[in-house]
Amino acid sequence: MRKLLFLIILVLISMTHPSESRIINKILAVVGDKVITQYEVESFNPSRVKEIYAMENEEKREEVLQEYYKNILDFLVEQYTIEIAAEREGVVVEDSEVESAVNDVLNQNNITLEQLKGALEERGMTLAKYKWQIRMDILRSRIMSKIISPMVVITDADVKKYINSHESELDLMDTYELRMIEVKSKEKLEEVKKFLRENSFSDAAIKYSEAPNAKSGGYVGTVGLNQVSEDIAEHLKDANAGDMFTVKREDSFQLFLVESFYSKYHVPEEKRKEIEDKIREEKIAKIYENWLQEHKKTIYTKYYH
Protein backbone atom coordinates (compact mmCIF):
# COMPACT_ATOMS: atom_id res chain seq x y z
CA MET A 1 0.00 0.00 0.00
CA ARG A 2 2.80 2.42 0.93
CA LYS A 3 4.76 1.60 -2.24
CA LEU A 4 1.67 2.29 -4.33
CA LEU A 5 1.18 5.52 -2.47
CA PHE A 6 4.67 6.78 -3.22
CA LEU A 7 4.38 5.73 -6.85
CA ILE A 8 1.26 7.87 -7.16
CA ILE A 9 3.13 10.77 -5.58
CA LEU A 10 6.03 10.39 -8.02
CA VAL A 11 3.60 10.40 -10.95
CA LEU A 12 2.01 13.59 -9.66
CA ILE A 13 5.42 15.16 -9.27
CA SER A 14 6.41 14.28 -12.81
CA MET A 15 3.21 15.89 -14.11
CA THR A 16 3.87 19.08 -12.19
CA HIS A 17 5.58 22.11 -13.68
CA PRO A 18 9.27 22.15 -12.66
CA SER A 19 8.90 25.51 -10.93
CA GLU A 20 6.21 24.04 -8.65
CA SER A 21 7.79 20.64 -7.96
CA ARG A 22 10.24 22.10 -5.42
CA ILE A 23 7.34 22.59 -2.98
CA ILE A 24 4.86 19.94 -4.05
CA ASN A 25 7.25 16.96 -3.97
CA LYS A 26 8.44 17.52 -0.40
CA ILE A 27 6.52 15.11 1.84
CA LEU A 28 6.33 16.22 5.46
CA ALA A 29 4.16 13.46 6.92
CA VAL A 30 2.09 10.41 6.10
CA VAL A 31 -1.07 9.49 8.00
CA GLY A 32 -2.54 6.15 6.95
CA ASP A 33 -2.94 6.49 3.19
CA LYS A 34 -2.92 10.30 3.29
CA VAL A 35 0.15 12.38 2.44
CA ILE A 36 0.85 15.86 3.79
CA THR A 37 3.18 17.95 1.64
CA GLN A 38 4.96 21.22 2.18
CA TYR A 39 2.58 22.76 -0.33
CA GLU A 40 -0.42 21.76 1.78
CA VAL A 41 1.14 23.15 4.97
CA GLU A 42 2.06 26.47 3.35
CA SER A 43 -1.26 26.86 1.57
CA PHE A 44 -3.14 26.23 4.83
CA ASN A 45 -2.60 29.89 5.76
CA PRO A 46 -0.97 31.59 2.75
CA SER A 47 -1.21 35.12 4.13
CA ARG A 48 0.66 34.09 7.30
CA VAL A 49 3.31 32.31 5.23
CA LYS A 50 3.72 35.44 3.11
CA GLU A 51 4.23 37.52 6.27
CA ILE A 52 6.86 35.09 7.53
CA TYR A 53 8.81 35.02 4.26
CA ALA A 54 8.77 38.83 4.24
CA MET A 55 10.72 38.99 7.52
CA GLU A 56 14.13 40.59 7.01
CA ASN A 57 15.89 38.87 9.91
CA GLU A 58 16.81 35.49 8.48
CA GLU A 59 17.31 33.79 11.85
CA LYS A 60 13.98 35.05 13.17
CA ARG A 61 12.26 34.15 9.90
CA GLU A 62 13.51 30.57 10.11
CA GLU A 63 12.46 30.27 13.75
CA VAL A 64 8.92 31.54 13.07
CA LEU A 65 8.63 29.42 9.93
CA GLN A 66 9.60 26.25 11.81
CA GLU A 67 7.06 27.03 14.51
CA TYR A 68 4.38 27.56 11.84
CA TYR A 69 5.30 24.26 10.15
CA LYS A 70 5.16 22.34 13.42
CA ASN A 71 1.79 23.74 14.52
CA ILE A 72 0.09 23.30 11.15
CA LEU A 73 1.60 19.89 10.49
CA ASP A 74 0.54 18.59 13.91
CA PHE A 75 -2.93 20.00 13.33
CA LEU A 76 -3.27 18.37 9.90
CA VAL A 77 -2.00 15.03 11.19
CA GLU A 78 -4.64 15.16 13.92
CA GLN A 79 -7.41 16.02 11.45
CA TYR A 80 -6.47 13.24 9.03
CA THR A 81 -6.30 10.81 11.95
CA ILE A 82 -9.85 11.78 12.92
CA GLU A 83 -10.98 11.35 9.33
CA ILE A 84 -9.46 7.86 9.04
CA ALA A 85 -10.81 6.77 12.44
CA ALA A 86 -14.31 7.89 11.48
CA GLU A 87 -14.12 6.22 8.07
CA ARG A 88 -13.20 2.94 9.75
CA GLU A 89 -16.52 3.07 11.61
CA GLY A 90 -18.54 3.99 8.56
CA VAL A 91 -18.77 7.73 9.21
CA VAL A 92 -17.88 9.76 6.11
CA VAL A 93 -18.73 13.09 4.50
CA GLU A 94 -19.30 13.09 0.75
CA ASP A 95 -18.01 15.88 -1.51
CA SER A 96 -21.59 16.57 -2.58
CA GLU A 97 -22.53 17.36 1.03
CA VAL A 98 -19.74 19.92 1.29
CA GLU A 99 -20.79 21.54 -1.98
CA SER A 100 -24.38 21.63 -0.77
CA ALA A 101 -23.28 23.36 2.46
CA VAL A 102 -21.33 25.96 0.48
CA ASN A 103 -24.36 26.59 -1.75
CA ASP A 104 -26.49 27.08 1.37
CA VAL A 105 -24.03 29.76 2.55
CA LEU A 106 -24.26 31.49 -0.84
CA ASN A 107 -28.07 31.39 -0.88
CA GLN A 108 -28.52 32.45 2.74
CA ASN A 109 -26.19 35.43 2.30
CA ASN A 110 -27.33 36.18 -1.26
CA ILE A 111 -23.76 36.24 -2.60
CA THR A 112 -21.90 34.67 -5.50
CA LEU A 113 -19.06 32.17 -5.26
CA GLU A 114 -16.62 34.89 -6.35
CA GLN A 115 -17.84 37.15 -3.56
CA LEU A 116 -17.37 34.33 -1.06
CA LYS A 117 -13.83 33.78 -2.31
CA GLY A 118 -13.13 37.49 -1.89
CA ALA A 119 -14.47 37.49 1.66
CA LEU A 120 -12.36 34.44 2.50
CA GLU A 121 -9.23 35.99 1.03
CA GLU A 122 -9.69 39.01 3.30
CA ARG A 123 -9.52 36.57 6.23
CA GLY A 124 -6.44 34.88 4.79
CA MET A 125 -8.38 31.76 3.84
CA THR A 126 -8.73 29.90 0.57
CA LEU A 127 -11.97 28.35 -0.70
CA ALA A 128 -10.35 24.91 -0.50
CA LYS A 129 -9.52 25.42 3.19
CA TYR A 130 -13.04 26.72 3.84
CA LYS A 131 -14.56 23.62 2.26
CA TRP A 132 -12.19 21.43 4.25
CA GLN A 133 -13.30 23.09 7.49
CA ILE A 134 -16.94 22.51 6.56
CA ARG A 135 -16.14 18.84 5.89
CA MET A 136 -14.47 18.46 9.28
CA ASP A 137 -17.31 20.26 11.10
CA ILE A 138 -19.86 17.88 9.56
CA LEU A 139 -17.61 14.91 10.30
CA ARG A 140 -17.13 15.83 13.98
CA SER A 141 -20.86 16.31 14.38
CA ARG A 142 -21.49 12.83 12.98
CA ILE A 143 -18.76 11.26 15.08
CA MET A 144 -20.42 12.70 18.18
CA SER A 145 -23.97 11.71 17.25
CA LYS A 146 -23.28 8.27 15.77
CA ILE A 147 -20.27 7.01 17.71
CA ILE A 148 -19.61 8.93 20.92
CA SER A 149 -23.05 9.98 22.22
CA PRO A 150 -24.46 6.40 22.28
CA MET A 151 -21.60 5.47 24.66
CA VAL A 152 -22.60 8.11 27.22
CA VAL A 153 -24.56 6.82 30.22
CA ILE A 154 -25.39 9.13 33.14
CA THR A 155 -26.26 7.49 36.45
CA ASP A 156 -27.55 8.83 39.78
CA ALA A 157 -24.05 8.24 41.13
CA ASP A 158 -22.67 10.57 38.44
CA VAL A 159 -25.17 13.27 39.41
CA LYS A 160 -24.32 12.91 43.13
CA LYS A 161 -20.60 13.08 42.43
CA TYR A 162 -21.05 16.22 40.31
CA ILE A 163 -23.20 17.90 42.99
CA ASN A 164 -20.61 17.08 45.68
CA SER A 165 -17.89 18.69 43.56
CA HIS A 166 -19.88 21.81 42.63
CA GLU A 167 -22.01 22.55 45.73
CA SER A 168 -21.18 26.27 45.95
CA GLU A 169 -21.43 26.80 42.21
CA LEU A 170 -24.84 25.10 42.08
CA ASP A 171 -25.95 26.69 45.38
CA LEU A 172 -27.14 23.29 46.62
CA MET A 173 -26.87 21.78 50.11
CA ASP A 174 -28.70 19.46 52.45
CA THR A 175 -31.27 21.41 54.48
CA TYR A 176 -33.12 20.54 57.67
CA GLU A 177 -36.40 21.93 58.97
CA LEU A 178 -36.00 22.18 62.75
CA ARG A 179 -38.00 22.71 65.92
CA MET A 180 -36.33 23.31 69.28
CA ILE A 181 -37.25 23.16 72.97
CA GLU A 182 -34.97 24.86 75.48
CA VAL A 183 -35.09 24.07 79.20
CA LYS A 184 -32.80 25.00 82.12
CA SER A 185 -32.30 21.65 83.85
CA LYS A 186 -31.76 17.99 83.04
CA GLU A 187 -34.78 17.10 85.16
CA LYS A 188 -37.00 19.37 83.06
CA LEU A 189 -35.53 17.80 79.91
CA GLU A 190 -36.51 14.34 81.10
CA GLU A 191 -39.99 15.62 81.86
CA VAL A 192 -40.25 16.96 78.28
CA LYS A 193 -39.13 13.62 76.84
CA LYS A 194 -41.73 11.81 78.91
CA PHE A 195 -44.41 14.26 77.66
CA LEU A 196 -43.33 13.59 74.07
CA ARG A 197 -44.22 9.91 74.35
CA GLU A 198 -47.89 10.81 73.93
CA ASN A 199 -47.81 14.38 72.60
CA SER A 200 -46.41 16.34 69.66
CA PHE A 201 -43.13 18.21 69.74
CA SER A 202 -44.99 21.43 68.97
CA ASP A 203 -47.25 20.99 72.03
CA ALA A 204 -44.24 20.18 74.20
CA ALA A 205 -42.48 23.36 73.03
CA ILE A 206 -45.50 25.50 73.84
CA LYS A 207 -45.79 23.87 77.28
CA TYR A 208 -42.16 23.64 78.36
CA SER A 209 -39.77 25.65 76.21
CA GLU A 210 -38.18 28.77 77.65
CA ALA A 211 -36.91 29.94 74.25
CA PRO A 212 -38.43 32.99 72.47
CA ASN A 213 -39.93 30.73 69.77
CA ALA A 214 -41.95 28.60 72.24
CA LYS A 215 -45.32 30.00 71.13
CA SER A 216 -44.66 28.91 67.53
CA GLY A 217 -44.18 25.34 68.71
CA GLY A 218 -40.41 25.83 68.85
CA TYR A 219 -40.19 26.37 65.10
CA VAL A 220 -36.64 27.27 64.01
CA GLY A 221 -36.95 27.08 60.24
CA THR A 222 -34.97 25.41 57.48
CA VAL A 223 -31.19 25.53 57.79
CA GLY A 224 -28.07 24.14 56.16
CA LEU A 225 -25.05 22.71 57.94
CA ASN A 226 -23.10 25.93 57.33
CA GLN A 227 -25.83 27.98 58.99
CA VAL A 228 -25.74 26.36 62.44
CA SER A 229 -23.14 25.94 65.17
CA GLU A 230 -20.63 23.13 64.87
CA ASP A 231 -22.18 20.98 67.61
CA ILE A 232 -25.62 21.13 65.96
CA ALA A 233 -24.11 20.44 62.52
CA GLU A 234 -22.38 17.34 63.92
CA HIS A 235 -25.76 15.89 64.90
CA LEU A 236 -27.48 16.95 61.69
CA LYS A 237 -25.04 15.54 59.15
CA ASP A 238 -26.38 11.99 59.55
CA ALA A 239 -29.92 12.90 60.66
CA ASN A 240 -33.22 12.04 58.97
CA ALA A 241 -36.74 13.43 59.33
CA GLY A 242 -38.16 12.53 62.75
CA ASP A 243 -34.80 12.32 64.53
CA MET A 244 -34.28 14.17 67.83
CA PHE A 245 -31.04 15.15 69.54
CA THR A 246 -29.95 17.21 72.54
CA VAL A 247 -27.28 19.89 72.68
CA LYS A 248 -25.89 21.00 76.07
CA ARG A 249 -25.43 24.72 76.48
CA GLU A 250 -23.70 26.59 79.29
CA ASP A 251 -26.89 27.06 81.31
CA SER A 252 -29.52 25.09 79.40
CA PHE A 253 -30.41 22.05 77.31
CA GLN A 254 -31.72 22.33 73.75
CA LEU A 255 -33.79 19.47 72.37
CA PHE A 256 -34.08 19.51 68.56
CA LEU A 257 -36.49 17.76 66.23
CA VAL A 258 -35.64 17.29 62.56
CA GLU A 259 -39.12 17.86 61.19
CA SER A 260 -38.10 17.49 57.55
CA PHE A 261 -34.95 16.72 55.59
CA TYR A 262 -34.34 18.00 52.06
CA SER A 263 -31.44 16.30 50.29
CA LYS A 264 -29.22 18.39 48.04
CA TYR A 265 -29.50 15.53 45.54
CA HIS A 266 -33.26 16.01 45.13
CA VAL A 267 -33.01 18.91 42.74
CA PRO A 268 -35.74 20.37 40.53
CA GLU A 269 -36.05 18.75 37.11
CA GLU A 270 -34.70 21.80 35.28
CA LYS A 271 -31.63 21.98 37.55
CA ARG A 272 -31.01 18.24 37.17
CA LYS A 273 -31.09 18.60 33.38
CA GLU A 274 -28.45 21.34 33.60
CA ILE A 275 -26.29 19.06 35.74
CA GLU A 276 -26.73 16.12 33.37
CA ASP A 277 -25.80 18.33 30.41
CA LYS A 278 -22.56 19.32 32.18
CA ILE A 279 -21.77 15.69 32.99
CA ARG A 280 -22.54 14.69 29.41
CA GLU A 281 -20.09 17.30 28.09
CA GLU A 282 -17.34 15.98 30.38
CA LYS A 283 -18.04 12.34 29.49
CA ILE A 284 -18.20 13.03 25.76
CA ALA A 285 -14.79 14.75 25.90
CA LYS A 286 -13.22 11.79 27.74
CA ILE A 287 -14.87 9.12 25.60
CA TYR A 288 -13.91 10.95 22.41
CA GLU A 289 -10.29 11.28 23.54
CA ASN A 290 -10.12 7.58 24.45
CA TRP A 291 -11.79 6.62 21.15
CA LEU A 292 -9.27 8.65 19.15
CA GLN A 293 -6.28 7.37 21.14
CA GLU A 294 -7.33 3.77 20.48
CA HIS A 295 -7.46 4.45 16.74
CA LYS A 296 -4.11 6.26 16.81
CA LYS A 297 -2.48 3.05 18.01
CA THR A 298 -3.30 1.37 14.69
CA ILE A 299 -3.13 4.30 12.24
CA TYR A 300 0.27 4.53 10.57
CA THR A 301 1.79 7.98 11.12
CA LYS A 302 5.24 9.15 10.15
CA TYR A 303 6.88 12.59 10.03
CA TYR A 304 9.59 13.31 7.44
CA HIS A 305 11.26 16.35 8.87
RALIN-V265684 format. One record per residue. N is the residue number from 1. RES is the residue in one small letter. PHI is phi in degrees with one decimal (* if undefined). Layout:
n={N:N}
res={RES:RES}
phi={PHI:PHI}
//
This chain:
n={1:2:3:4:5:6:7:8:9:10:11:12:13:14:15:16:17:18:19:20:21:22:23:24:25:26:27:28:29:30:31:32:33:34:35:36:37:38:39:40:41:42:43:44:45:46:47:48:49:50:51:52:53:54:55:56:57:58:59:60:61:62:63:64:65:66:67:68:69:70:71:72:73:74:75:76:77:78:79:80:81:82:83:84:85:86:87:88:89:90:91:92:93:94:95:96:97:98:99:100:101:102:103:104:105:106:107:108:109:110:111:112:113:114:115:116:117:118:119:120:121:122:123:124:125:126:127:128:129:130:131:132:133:134:135:136:137:138:139:140:141:142:143:144:145:146:147:148:149:150:151:152:153:154:155:156:157:158:159:160:161:162:163:164:165:166:167:168:169:170:171:172:173:174:175:176:177:178:179:180:181:182:183:184:185:186:187:188:189:190:191:192:193:194:195:196:197:198:199:200:201:202:203:204:205:206:207:208:209:210:211:212:213:214:215:216:217:218:219:220:221:222:223:224:225:226:227:228:229:230:231:232:233:234:235:236:237:238:239:240:241:242:243:244:245:246:247:248:249:250:251:252:253:254:255:256:257:258:259:260:261:262:263:264:265:266:267:268:269:270:271:272:273:274:275:276:277:278:279:280:281:282:283:284:285:286:287:288:289:290:291:292:293:294:295:296:297:298:299:300:301:302:303:304:305}
res={m:r:k:l:l:f:l:i:i:l:v:l:i:s:m:t:h:p:s:e:s:r:i:i:n:k:i:l:a:v:v:g:d:k:v:i:t:q:y:e:v:e:s:f:n:p:s:r:v:k:e:i:y:a:m:e:n:e:e:k:r:e:e:v:l:q:e:y:y:k:n:i:l:d:f:l:v:e:q:y:t:i:e:i:a:a:e:r:e:g:v:v:v:e:d:s:e:v:e:s:a:v:n:d:v:l:n:q:n:n:i:t:l:e:q:l:k:g:a:l:e:e:r:g:m:t:l:a:k:y:k:w:q:i:r:m:d:i:l:r:s:r:i:m:s:k:i:i:s:p:m:v:v:i:t:d:a:d:v:k:k:y:i:n:s:h:e:s:e:l:d:l:m:d:t:y:e:l:r:m:i:e:v:k:s:k:e:k:l:e:e:v:k:k:f:l:r:e:n:s:f:s:d:a:a:i:k:y:s:e:a:p:n:a:k:s:g:g:y:v:g:t:v:g:l:n:q:v:s:e:d:i:a:e:h:l:k:d:a:n:a:g:d:m:f:t:v:k:r:e:d:s:f:q:l:f:l:v:e:s:f:y:s:k:y:h:v:p:e:e:k:r:k:e:i:e:d:k:i:r:e:e:k:i:a:k:i:y:e:n:w:l:q:e:h:k:k:t:i:y:t:k:y:y:h}
phi={*:-68.0:-62.5:-60.5:-60.2:-71.3:-63.4:-60.9:-62.7:-62.5:-63.2:-61.1:-63.9:-65.8:-86.1:-87.6:-58.5:-51.8:-68.2:-99.2:-65.3:-56.3:-88.8:-63.7:-84.2:-91.0:-85.3:-101.5:-162.9:-128.2:-126.4:59.3:-101.7:-107.9:-110.7:-112.3:-103.5:-61.7:-59.2:-65.4:-65.4:-72.9:-82.8:-64.7:-142.0:-59.2:-66.3:-67.8:-62.8:-61.5:-61.8:-65.1:-65.2:-82.7:-65.4:-78.8:-74.2:-62.7:-64.8:-65.5:-59.2:-65.9:-63.7:-67.0:-64.3:-63.6:-65.7:-61.3:-56.9:-61.0:-63.0:-70.4:-63.9:-60.6:-64.0:-66.3:-59.3:-63.1:-66.3:-67.2:-63.0:-60.4:-62.1:-66.9:-60.1:-66.2:-61.0:-59.4:-103.2:80.0:-106.5:-135.9:-124.2:-78.9:-58.2:-62.5:-70.0:-66.3:-61.8:-63.5:-65.5:-63.8:-62.0:-61.9:-62.1:-63.0:-68.4:-66.2:-100.8:53.6:-128.8:-92.3:-62.7:-63.5:-66.4:-63.0:-57.7:-62.3:-63.9:-68.6:-61.6:-63.3:-95.9:72.3:-126.1:-91.5:-63.5:-61.8:-66.7:-61.7:-64.4:-63.7:-65.2:-61.4:-57.5:-69.0:-63.2:-64.4:-62.7:-61.3:-60.8:-71.7:-59.2:-65.0:-75.8:-96.6:-112.3:-80.1:-54.9:-61.6:-83.1:-82.7:-126.8:-110.7:-105.4:-60.4:-63.0:-63.5:-63.7:-62.8:-63.1:-65.1:-61.4:-61.3:-86.0:-132.8:-56.0:-66.8:-64.2:-86.1:57.0:-121.7:-163.3:-64.6:-128.3:-131.4:-92.3:-117.5:-125.7:-144.1:-119.1:-116.6:-132.0:-91.7:-134.0:-69.6:-63.4:-66.2:-63.4:-64.7:-64.5:-61.9:-62.2:-65.2:-64.2:-70.0:-64.6:-125.9:-134.3:-77.7:-63.9:-60.8:-64.8:-65.2:-63.4:-60.9:-79.5:-114.8:-66.2:-105.5:-86.3:-58.4:-92.4:-59.1:-65.7:-90.3:76.7:76.2:-69.0:-98.2:119.3:-101.0:-133.7:-105.0:-62.0:-84.8:-109.8:-126.5:-66.4:-60.2:-68.0:-70.1:-60.1:-61.2:-73.6:-72.8:-59.8:-116.6:-86.2:-124.8:-58.3:98.3:-73.3:-126.8:-152.6:-115.2:-120.1:-85.4:-104.9:-58.4:-131.1:-160.2:-122.0:-115.5:-103.4:-108.5:-119.6:-85.4:-73.2:-147.3:-126.9:-118.7:-72.3:-64.9:-79.7:-89.2:-97.0:-58.2:-55.9:-63.7:-67.0:-62.8:-62.3:-60.9:-64.9:-63.5:-64.0:-65.5:-62.6:-60.6:-59.2:-64.9:-67.8:-59.6:-60.8:-69.8:-64.1:-61.8:-62.1:-64.3:-59.9:-68.8:-61.9:-63.2:-69.2:-60.0:-62.7:-117.5:-99.8:-65.8:-136.2:-146.0:-96.5:-118.4:-146.7}
//
